[in-house]
């Protein structure tokens, strides 16, 4: 529209110029003046439309560029976080690998220790006081089977051995009374057996006439003087919870260092 305003006065001037109608025909005026003007106006309008389209495209591209920059910034932040997480994971894996190596090394040292403790328990039960022999021997046999099983974790083997040691240690803090058939001087007799911790085993016949103790040195039952009958009978009553605890004088022997 702006271009048409610019060219209109010029066109009018040409039309009003003296002699213009006589010198130039109407078709020639259209061909030489009006057509170029119309072409110029059309070109200008097309140019303006292209500029407006280019401006709109430029704004769209700028908006898209800014959005992409924000996306890139977010991706960079996410990448840094992932890198940090990856580094932390690698350090964690390295620490776990070191722990596994340490565990394997400890396990290699614990295995012979477990076997040694089982062997010591076997010797201890065989050479010590003969109480709860079947139960204690069965426990050691289970430990031996456990130790030879490759499918059992070393930690489980160690736990079971420590459990057995704890049970053996607890025997030293308890007393017990039971009936048992024993051999005294080549004679079998049914007696009451009193266990005093892990220190001594005493017996008394059911008629309360004979008493004795187990000798670890000779690994056999031996009779004691009848003077101990009353004390051993009281100890049996205490162990059976038939009377309260009291101080007694019993021949527990002497301490020996092996």
MOHU-V579671 format. One record per backbone hydrogen bond with DSSP energy under -0.5 kcal/mol. NH is the residue of the N-H (numbers start at 0). CO is the residue of the C=O. E is the energy in kcal/mol with one decimal. If there is no record, write none. Layout:
# MOHU-V579671
NH;CO;E
NH;CO;E
This chain:
# MOHU-V579671
4;0;-1.5
5;1;-1.4
6;2;-1.9
7;3;-1.5
8;4;-0.7
10;6;-2.2
11;7;-2.6
12;8;-2.5
13;9;-1.7
14;10;-2.0
15;11;-2.3
16;12;-0.7
19;16;-2.5
22;18;-2.3
23;19;-2.1
28;24;-2.1
29;25;-2.2
30;26;-2.5
31;27;-3.2
32;28;-2.5
33;28;-1.5
34;29;-2.3
36;32;-1.7
37;33;-2.9
38;34;-2.7
39;35;-2.7
40;36;-2.8
41;37;-2.7
42;38;-2.8
43;39;-2.6
44;40;-2.6
45;41;-2.6
46;42;-2.7
47;43;-2.5
48;44;-2.5
49;45;-2.6
50;46;-2.6
51;47;-2.6
52;48;-2.6
53;49;-3.3
54;50;-2.9
55;51;-2.5
56;52;-2.9
57;53;-3.0
58;54;-2.3
59;55;-2.4
60;56;-3.2
61;57;-2.8
62;58;-2.6
63;59;-2.7
64;60;-2.9
65;61;-2.6
66;62;-2.3
67;63;-2.7
68;64;-2.5
69;65;-2.2
70;66;-2.4
71;67;-2.9
72;68;-2.4
73;69;-2.5
74;70;-2.8
75;71;-2.7
76;72;-2.2
77;73;-2.7
78;74;-2.9
79;75;-2.5
80;76;-2.2
81;77;-2.7
82;78;-2.7
83;79;-2.4
84;80;-2.6
85;81;-2.8
86;82;-2.6
87;83;-2.7
88;84;-2.5
89;85;-2.4
90;86;-2.5
91;87;-2.6
92;88;-2.7
93;89;-2.5
94;90;-2.5
95;91;-2.6
96;92;-2.7
97;93;-2.1
98;94;-2.5
99;95;-2.9
100;96;-2.3
101;97;-2.7
102;98;-3.0
103;99;-2.7
104;100;-2.3
105;101;-3.0
106;102;-3.3
107;103;-2.1
108;104;-1.3
109;105;-2.3
110;106;-2.2
111;107;-0.6
112;108;-0.9
113;109;-3.0
114;110;-2.0
115;111;-2.2
116;112;-2.5
117;113;-2.3
118;114;-2.1
119;115;-2.3
120;116;-2.6
121;117;-2.4
122;118;-2.2
123;119;-2.7
124;120;-2.8
125;121;-2.0
126;122;-2.2
127;123;-1.5
130;128;-1.8
135;131;-2.7
136;132;-2.7
137;133;-2.2
138;134;-1.7
139;135;-1.8
140;136;-2.2
141;137;-2.1
142;138;-1.9
143;139;-2.2
144;140;-2.3
145;141;-2.4
146;142;-2.5
147;143;-1.5
148;145;-1.0
149;147;-0.7
151;148;-1.2
156;152;-2.0
157;153;-2.7
158;154;-2.2
159;155;-2.3
160;156;-2.1
161;157;-2.5
162;158;-2.0
163;159;-2.2
164;160;-2.4
165;161;-2.2
166;162;-2.2
167;163;-2.4
168;164;-2.4
169;165;-2.2
170;166;-1.2
171;167;-0.5
171;168;-1.2
172;169;-1.8
173;170;-1.2
175;194;-1.5
177;192;-1.9
179;190;-2.1
181;179;-0.6
181;188;-2.5
183;181;-0.6
183;186;-3.2
184;220;-0.5
186;183;-0.8
188;181;-2.5
190;179;-2.5
190;188;-0.5
191;203;-2.8
192;177;-3.4
193;201;-3.1
194;175;-3.0
194;192;-0.5
195;193;-0.6
195;199;-2.8
196;173;-1.6
196;194;-0.9
198;195;-2.1
199;195;-1.3
201;193;-2.8
202;211;-2.4
203;191;-1.7
204;209;-2.3
205;189;-0.9
207;204;-2.0
211;202;-2.0
212;221;-2.6
213;200;-2.0
214;219;-2.9
215;213;-0.7
218;214;-1.5
219;214;-1.2
220;182;-0.6
221;212;-2.9
223;210;-2.6
227;224;-2.0
228;225;-1.9
231;227;-2.7
232;228;-2.6
233;229;-2.3
234;230;-2.5
235;231;-2.4
236;232;-2.1
237;233;-2.5
238;234;-2.8
239;235;-2.0
240;237;-1.3
241;236;-3.4
242;236;-0.8
249;247;-0.7
251;249;-1.7
257;255;-0.6
